[in-house]
Amino acid sequence: MKMFRSVVSAGILAAAVLSAFSSRAAIYTFDANLDGPSQSPPNASPGIGFADVIFDTTANTMQVEVTFSGLLGPTTASHIHSATAAPGTGNAGVATTTPYFAGFPIGVTSGSYSNTLDMTLASSYNPAYVTANGGTTASAETALLASIFAGTAYLNIHTSVFPGGEIRGFLTLVPEPSVVTFLALGAAIPVISRIRSKLRR
C-alpha cells in the first residue's frame, strides 16, 4: 500500500509538471546576470547588469530587456553571442543584430533597454550567423533557441574601455512558478511520508 501511494504521488507530480510546461510551451523566459568576471578573459570591471530574454516560438519574437550600471567606459555595442563550444564558458560569434540591438543606449555607462525583435526578419540577426546556420531566418531562430537552451549563448555589453566586452552573462531558463511549486511539493512528499510513519509508531 505504501509503495502504491508513492507511485500514485509520483505520477500525479509528473502529470502536473508536464501540464505546467505544456500550458505555455511556446513561451520561454531566460535571464542572465552580467558582470566583468564572466567575460572571457575575465576583467575587473565594477559594472553589473541583468538581462531578460523572452522567446515566443508561436509569434516568432524575442523580447530583450537589459539594465546595466557602473561601466568603466561608454557603451559601443550589445548583442547575443552564440554558440560557445561548451555551456557557460568560452567565446562565440555574434548571433543578433550588429553592432547592437536596435535602440540600445550607446555612449553611456548605465541605462536600460527593452525591445521585441521579430525573429522572422533578417535584420534581427548578424548575417554571418544566418549563413552559418542553415541560410534562413527560420533555421537561425531554431539554432539560437537551441543554443540558449543549451547554455551556450550569452548577452554581452561592449564599451570603449573593453572593446571585446565589459560585462556579459550566459542566458539560463527561468522555470515556471507552477513548475517550481510542483517540484518543491515532490521533494516534500518523502519527508511528509517519513514524518507520518514516525507518528504512527
N, C-alpha and C positions, 0 to 999 in steps of 0.2 A: 504493500500500500504506500509506504514511504517513497519507494522508487517511482511508483506510478505518479504520485503528486509532483515529484521533482521533474519528471518527464513532461507532464502537463504544464507546469510552470515555465519550463524552458521553451516549450512550444508556443505558449501564449506570448512570452517575451520576444521570441524570434519573429512571430507574426506581427507584433506591434512595431518592432523596429523596421521591418520591411514595409509596413504600411506607412510609417512616418517618412521613409525615404521616397516611396513612390508617389506620395501626395504632392510633392514638389520636386519631382525628379528632374525637371527641365531647368531648374534654377539652382545654381551653386554659388556659395559665398566663400571667398578666400580672403585671408588677411596676412599682413606682414609687418613686423617691427623693423624699422630702418635705422641703421647706425653704421659708424665707420669700421668698427671691428669686424663687421660682417662682410666687408669688402674683401676682394682677393687681388693683391695682398691687402691685409688689414691696415687701417690707418687710425690715428688718434683723434679724429675729429670729434668735437663735443656735440655735433649735430645729431638730432634724432628726428624720427618721423614715423608715421603709421599709414598703412595703405589698406583699403578695402577694394576688392575686385569682385563684382557680381556678374556671373556669366549666365545668360539666359539662352539656352540652346533651341528654344522654340522661336523666340523673337530674333535670334542671332545677333544679340547685343552683348556688350561688355561694359558695365558701368565701372568707372575708375574714380576712386576718391582718395586723395592724399593730403595729409597735413605734415608740415615739417618746420623746424626752427633750429637756431643755433649753428647754422652752417658757417664755415670759415671763409667761404667765397661765394659770390653771387652765382645763382643757378645758370647753367648753359644748356642743359638737356635733361630729359627724363623719359623713360620708356620701360618696357618689359623686355628682358633678355631671355632667350630660350634656344636650345635646351643644353644644360650642362651635362657632362658625361656621367655624373653621379649626383644623387639628391643632396641638396643643401651645401654644395661646395663647387668650386671652380668657376670658370667664366664661359660665357656664350655670346653669340651674336645677337643683334637687336631684332626682335620679332615685330614690334609695333612701330608706329609712325616715327620717322627720324626727322630732325634730331630730337623732337619732343612731342608729347601729346598736344593736339590742337588746343590752344588756350592755356597751356600750362604756364604759370608765372615764371618769367625769365628775368635774370638780373637782380634777384632778391636773395636774402639769406633766411627768410621764413615766409610761410604762406600756406595757402590751401588750394585745393583743386577738386573739381567734380565735373565729370563729363561722361556721356554714354556714347560708346563707339558702335557703329554699325559694322558688324564683322563680315557682312556680305560685300563691303566696299574695299577696293584695293587701297584706298587712301588710309585705311586703318592699320596697314601693315608696312613693314620695310619690304620693298620689292624683292630684295635678295632672299628674304625669309619665304615668301610665296614661291619663288623659283625653286628653292631648296626643299620645299615640302609639297610637292605634287603639282605646282604650277597654277592652282586655282585658289580663290579665297575660301572655298568650302574645305579644301584639303588643308589649307593653312590654319583655318579655325579649328579643325579636328586635331591637328598636330599641337597647336598651342594649348588647347584644353587638356589634352593628354599629358603634356609636359607639366602643366600646373598641378594636375592631379598627382603626377609622379614626383613632385618636389624638385623639379629641375628648371623652374622658371623663377626669375627674381625681378623685382621692380627696383630701379636704380635712379638716383638723382646725381647728376654730374655738375661740377662747379668749375670756376676758373682756377681755383687752387688745386682741385683734384679732377683734372680732365677725364681720367679713367673712371671716375665715380667717387663721390664723397661719402654717401650713405646708400645702403641697399638692404633688402630683406627678401628671403625666399617666401613665396606665397604658399600658404597651407590652408587646407579645407577647414571651414568652421562648421562643426556638427550642428544639425538642427536641435533646438532646445528640447523638443519632444524625444529625440533620439537619446540625448544625454540623460533625460529623466528615466527613460526605459532602461538604459544601460546601468544607471545607478540602482534602479529597482532590481535588476538582475543580479547585481553584485550583493545586494542586501538579502536576497532570498535565502542563501545558505546560512547567513548569520542568524536570520529570524528562525530558521528551522532548528538550529543548534540551541538557541535560547528556549524555544518551546520544548525541545527534548529534555533540557535540564530541568525545566519547571515541572515536567511530568514525573520526574524521578522522586 
